[in-house]
Amino acid sequence: MKKRADYIQSIEIKALWEGGRHIKWQLQPDVNILSGINGVGKSTIINHSIRGLNLIDTGELKPGEVTKGVSISLFPEDATSIKFDVIRSFDRPLLHGDLLEKLADSRVKTELDWQVYRLQKRYLDYQVNIGNKIIELLTSGDADDQMKAAEVSAPKKMFQDMMDDLLQDTHKKIDRKSNEIQFVQGDTTLTPYQLSSGEKQMLVILLTVLVEDGEKYALIMDEPEISLHIDWQQKLISLIRQLNPNAQIILSTHSPALVMDGWMGNVTEVEEISE
């Protein structure tokens, strides 16, 4: 039986490049920010880490075992799996012809669109789950359970409030009457695919955090500040932590704005973990 980890303790990468550096990164359970100038290897470290996590997820790699140069340690140490999400921030055209042909929604044209498209189903599943929890609590006959029922939907409202606040300058609001993610701007209804790249990016990040429903898991992002206004960069980590305090954030960046809101102590330079 698989035992799920609370967080990743360390990531070790042997020979990051052929004949190159050895990486050993000790992680904190809450926020981990890998910093450095372009070309120093931040994205390479993140991508190697994701590859190692994918091997654990498929059962091909045991935690702590080195395969393809990657070793990952989990907490607790006897855990055999970990839940994780990967968010790609670059809004490039979607080039996979076979994938485009299979999609029923012709509005999906970029990589961020594709992430939004997949999140729509997860959001619907999330709403069904919290709906079932509320019904179970309300019908239990316990007065305390009835009070807890109101708390179940609190994260969803928090997410909606966050999106409204972020989009207030363009007078967009999330449509709270819709089961799907869509927005209103005056009398016009907008699909998430009609948002700007930065708006879609914030939607993808916060919606990914929401649908994990408060569970302990790792959220991995490579330069999430791409396309984000500097004010949004400053708020990003705090918004994620508010929405799910149990998420372990692992990200790379070269933006000082991302750490301005009290996260300087969580920054690791690539040179510090290189041998």
C-alpha positions as CSV (number, residue, x, y, z in Angstrom):
1,M,0.0,0.0,0.0
2,K,1.3,3.4,-1.0
3,K,2.0,5.9,1.8
4,R,1.7,9.5,0.6
5,A,4.4,12.0,1.7
6,D,3.7,15.4,3.4
7,Y,6.5,17.1,1.4
8,I,9.8,16.7,-0.4
9,Q,12.8,16.8,1.9
10,S,15.6,16.9,-0.7
11,I,16.4,16.7,-4.4
12,E,19.7,15.4,-5.5
13,I,20.8,15.5,-9.2
14,K,24.1,13.8,-10.2
15,A,26.0,15.4,-13.1
16,L,23.4,18.0,-14.0
17,W,25.2,18.4,-17.3
18,E,27.6,15.8,-18.7
19,G,30.8,16.1,-16.7
20,G,29.1,19.0,-14.8
21,R,27.8,19.9,-11.4
22,H,26.3,17.8,-8.7
23,I,23.1,19.4,-7.1
24,K,21.8,18.7,-3.6
25,W,18.9,20.9,-2.6
26,Q,17.5,20.6,1.0
27,L,13.9,21.8,0.9
28,Q,11.7,23.5,3.4
29,P,8.1,22.1,3.9
30,D,6.5,25.4,2.9
31,V,8.2,27.7,0.4
32,N,11.4,27.0,-1.7
33,I,12.6,29.6,-4.2
34,L,15.5,28.8,-6.5
35,S,17.1,32.0,-7.8
36,G,19.8,32.9,-10.2
37,I,20.6,34.7,-13.5
38,N,19.5,33.3,-16.8
39,G,21.5,30.3,-18.0
40,V,22.7,29.3,-14.5
41,G,20.6,26.1,-14.6
42,K,17.3,26.9,-12.7
43,S,15.0,25.4,-15.3
44,T,17.2,22.4,-15.8
45,I,17.1,21.6,-12.0
46,I,13.3,22.0,-12.0
47,N,12.8,19.8,-15.1
48,H,15.1,17.1,-13.7
49,S,13.2,17.2,-10.4
50,I,9.8,16.8,-12.2
51,R,11.3,13.8,-14.1
52,G,12.2,12.2,-10.9
53,L,8.8,12.8,-9.4
54,N,7.1,11.4,-12.4
55,L,9.1,8.2,-11.9
56,I,8.0,8.0,-8.3
57,D,4.4,8.6,-9.4
58,T,4.5,5.7,-11.9
59,G,6.2,3.4,-9.4
60,E,9.4,3.1,-11.3
61,L,11.5,4.9,-8.7
62,K,11.6,4.4,-5.0
63,P,12.2,7.5,-2.9
64,G,15.9,8.0,-2.3
65,E,16.8,5.7,-5.2
66,V,18.9,7.2,-8.0
67,T,17.6,6.8,-11.5
68,K,18.6,8.9,-14.5
69,G,20.7,10.9,-12.1
70,V,17.9,12.0,-9.8
71,S,17.3,11.1,-6.1
72,I,14.4,12.4,-4.2
73,S,13.9,12.1,-0.4
74,L,10.4,12.4,1.1
75,F,8.9,13.1,4.5
76,P,8.1,11.0,6.3
77,E,11.0,8.8,5.2
78,D,8.8,5.7,4.8
79,A,6.5,7.4,2.3
80,T,6.4,5.9,-1.2
81,S,4.5,8.6,-3.2
82,I,3.8,12.3,-3.2
83,K,1.0,14.3,-4.8
84,F,2.3,17.1,-7.0
85,D,1.2,19.6,-9.6
86,V,3.4,21.2,-12.3
87,I,2.5,24.6,-13.7
88,R,4.1,25.9,-17.0
89,S,3.8,29.6,-17.4
90,F,4.8,30.2,-21.0
91,D,1.7,31.0,-23.2
92,R,3.1,29.5,-26.4
93,P,0.9,28.2,-29.3
94,L,-0.2,24.6,-28.8
95,L,1.7,22.7,-31.5
96,H,0.6,19.1,-31.0
97,G,-1.5,18.5,-34.1
98,D,-3.0,15.2,-32.8
99,L,-4.0,16.8,-29.5
100,L,-5.7,19.7,-31.3
101,E,-7.7,17.3,-33.4
102,K,-8.9,15.5,-30.3
103,L,-10.0,18.6,-28.5
104,A,-13.7,19.3,-28.6
105,D,-13.1,23.0,-27.7
106,S,-11.6,25.0,-30.6
107,R,-10.9,27.9,-28.3
108,V,-7.9,26.0,-26.9
109,K,-5.0,27.5,-28.8
110,T,-2.1,27.9,-26.4
111,E,-0.4,26.0,-23.6
112,L,-2.1,28.1,-20.9
113,D,-5.4,27.4,-22.7
114,W,-4.7,23.7,-22.4
115,Q,-4.0,24.0,-18.7
116,V,-7.3,25.9,-18.2
117,Y,-9.1,23.3,-20.3
118,R,-7.9,20.5,-18.0
119,L,-8.6,22.5,-14.9
120,Q,-12.3,22.9,-15.9
121,K,-13.0,19.2,-15.2
122,R,-11.0,19.3,-12.0
123,Y,-13.0,22.3,-10.9
124,L,-16.3,20.5,-11.6
125,D,-15.1,17.4,-9.7
126,Y,-14.0,19.7,-6.8
127,Q,-17.4,21.3,-6.6
128,V,-19.1,17.9,-6.5
129,N,-16.8,16.7,-3.7
130,I,-17.4,19.8,-1.5
131,G,-21.1,19.5,-2.3
132,N,-21.1,15.9,-1.0
133,K,-19.2,16.9,2.1
134,I,-21.7,19.7,2.9
135,I,-24.7,17.3,2.4
136,E,-23.0,14.7,4.7
137,L,-22.4,17.3,7.4
138,L,-25.8,18.9,7.2
139,T,-27.6,15.6,7.4
140,S,-25.5,14.1,10.3
141,G,-27.7,15.7,12.9
142,D,-24.7,17.0,14.8
143,A,-24.8,20.8,15.6
144,D,-21.0,21.0,15.2
145,D,-21.1,19.4,11.8
146,Q,-23.7,21.9,10.6
147,M,-21.2,24.7,11.6
148,K,-18.4,22.9,9.8
149,A,-20.6,22.7,6.6
150,A,-20.3,26.5,6.2
151,E,-16.5,26.2,6.3
152,V,-16.3,23.6,3.5
153,S,-17.0,26.1,0.8
154,A,-14.8,28.9,2.3
155,P,-11.8,28.2,0.1
156,K,-13.9,28.4,-3.0
157,K,-15.2,31.8,-2.0
158,M,-11.7,32.9,-1.1
159,F,-10.5,31.9,-4.6
160,Q,-13.4,33.8,-6.2
161,D,-12.6,36.9,-4.1
162,M,-9.0,36.7,-5.0
163,M,-9.7,36.6,-8.8
164,D,-12.2,39.5,-8.5
165,D,-9.5,41.5,-6.6
166,L,-6.8,40.7,-9.2
167,L,-9.1,41.7,-12.1
168,Q,-10.7,44.7,-10.7
169,D,-8.8,47.2,-12.8
170,T,-10.3,45.7,-16.0
171,H,-13.7,45.4,-14.4
172,K,-13.9,41.6,-14.8
173,K,-15.4,39.4,-12.2
174,I,-15.7,35.6,-11.9
175,D,-19.2,34.4,-12.6
176,R,-20.3,32.9,-9.3
177,K,-23.6,31.5,-10.8
178,S,-21.7,29.3,-13.3
179,N,-20.5,25.8,-12.5
180,E,-17.7,26.3,-15.0
181,I,-15.0,28.9,-14.8
182,Q,-16.1,32.0,-16.7
183,F,-16.1,35.8,-16.2
184,V,-18.4,38.8,-16.6
185,Q,-17.3,42.2,-17.7
186,G,-20.2,44.6,-17.7
187,D,-23.0,42.8,-19.7
188,T,-20.5,40.5,-21.5
189,T,-19.7,36.9,-20.5
190,L,-16.1,35.9,-21.1
191,T,-14.6,32.5,-21.3
192,P,-11.2,32.0,-19.5
193,Y,-9.6,31.7,-22.9
194,Q,-10.4,35.3,-23.6
195,L,-8.3,36.5,-20.7
196,S,-4.8,38.0,-21.2
197,S,-1.8,35.8,-20.7
198,G,-1.1,37.2,-17.2
199,E,-4.8,36.8,-16.2
200,K,-4.9,33.2,-17.4
201,Q,-1.6,32.5,-15.6
202,M,-3.0,33.7,-12.3
203,L,-6.2,31.7,-12.9
204,V,-4.3,28.5,-13.6
205,I,-2.1,28.9,-10.5
206,L,-4.8,29.7,-8.1
207,L,-7.3,27.2,-9.5
208,T,-4.7,24.5,-9.4
209,V,-4.1,25.2,-5.7
210,L,-7.9,25.4,-5.0
211,V,-8.8,22.0,-6.5
212,E,-6.3,20.2,-4.3
213,D,-8.8,21.0,-1.5
214,G,-6.3,21.7,1.3
215,E,-4.3,18.5,0.9
216,K,-0.6,18.3,1.4
217,Y,1.2,18.3,-1.9
218,A,4.0,19.9,-3.9
219,L,3.4,22.7,-6.3
220,I,6.2,23.1,-8.8
221,M,6.6,26.2,-11.0
222,D,9.3,27.4,-13.4
223,E,9.5,31.2,-13.5
224,P,5.8,31.8,-12.7
225,E,6.4,35.5,-12.9
226,I,6.3,35.4,-16.7
227,S,3.5,37.8,-18.0
228,L,2.6,38.8,-14.4
229,H,2.3,42.4,-13.4
230,I,4.8,43.3,-10.6
231,D,2.1,43.7,-8.1
232,W,0.8,40.2,-8.8
233,Q,4.4,38.9,-8.5
234,Q,4.6,40.3,-5.0
235,K,1.3,38.8,-4.0
236,L,1.7,35.4,-5.6
237,I,3.2,33.3,-2.9
238,S,1.0,34.8,-0.2
239,L,-2.1,34.1,-2.2
240,I,-1.1,30.5,-2.7
241,R,-0.4,30.1,1.0
242,Q,-3.7,31.6,2.0
243,L,-5.6,29.3,-0.3
244,N,-3.8,26.1,0.8
245,P,-1.3,26.4,3.7
246,N,-0.5,22.8,3.3
247,A,1.0,23.2,-0.2
248,Q,4.8,22.9,-0.5
249,I,5.9,25.6,-3.1
250,I,8.9,24.8,-5.2
251,L,9.7,27.4,-7.9
252,S,12.5,29.0,-9.8
253,T,12.7,32.7,-10.5
254,H,15.0,35.6,-11.4
255,S,12.4,38.3,-10.3
256,P,13.2,40.1,-7.0
257,A,9.5,41.1,-6.8
258,L,8.5,37.5,-6.1
259,V,10.3,37.4,-2.7
260,M,9.4,41.0,-1.6
261,D,6.5,39.9,0.6
262,G,8.6,38.3,3.3
263,W,10.1,35.4,1.5
264,M,13.8,36.4,1.3
265,G,14.6,33.7,3.9
266,N,13.3,31.0,1.5
267,V,15.6,31.9,-1.4
268,T,18.3,29.5,-2.5
269,E,20.9,30.5,-5.1
270,V,21.9,27.8,-7.6
271,E,25.6,28.2,-6.5
272,E,24.7,27.3,-2.9
273,I,23.4,23.8,-3.9
274,S,26.1,23.1,-6.5
275,E,29.1,20.9,-5.9
